[in-house]
Amino acid sequence: MKRKPVQPAAVKRTKMLPARITLDADDLDPATREQLEAVFRRHAKKKRLNYDKLSVNGQVSWRLSCHISSS
């Protein structure tokens, strides 16, 4: 009499929508962070702000957020 191989219990997946994913600057690799900072510099320059000076003074913080909707 042969037994059927035991299979692990199926993982129950539940959809968790809507969802929000947030990344801090430290979560990104250096190349991606540099590219985003270049974009921030351009936008800050249009507002007559010195991004580099503000960043050195610790006045700049940013976080990326993605919202995934259910529809």
Secondary structure by P-SEA (a helix, b strand, c coil): ccccccccccbbbbbcccbbbbbccccccaaaaaaaaaaaaaaaaaacccaaaaaaaccbbbbbbbbbbcc
